């Protein structure tokens, strides 16, 4: 069946099998940041933004994205560049496999809540599996980014 969607700002039209998962569709279109980690919707590695909302692409049929806007890390490099260095500075990117999912969810969090508490950050990122770190590095990196942003004129608070 034919589907049309907007992928990282560009229109895409393609034919897919009815059982094609969104993750496979996206990887087939060069979006290699979208990773298959568990196939059970439990790790967050396949997170993408669908109309601005984070979804797990491994548990969604590609046809459900028809007529909608899908963003992957490939299309959000500029927005991600603002804070990924802060996460790396905390040693939270040991193997890097989980980073795209964390980055996608952090982008969604900061769009929804530009000044989250530590508890709100933890809650938003709870669906992301990281086998290398204890998640505190990611939290410290996001907090460092928010603190640096507040020093430049925004606001931020920890909890």
Buried (B, 14 or more C-beta within 10 A) or exposed (E): EEBEBBBBEEEBEBEBEEEBBBBBBBBEBEBEBBBBBBEEBBBBBBBBBBEEEBBBBBBBBBBBBBEEBBBBBBBBEEBBEBBBEBBBBBEBBBEEBBBBBBBBBBBBBBEEEEEBBBEBBBEBBEBBBBEEBEBEBBBBBBBBBBBBBEEEEEEBEEE
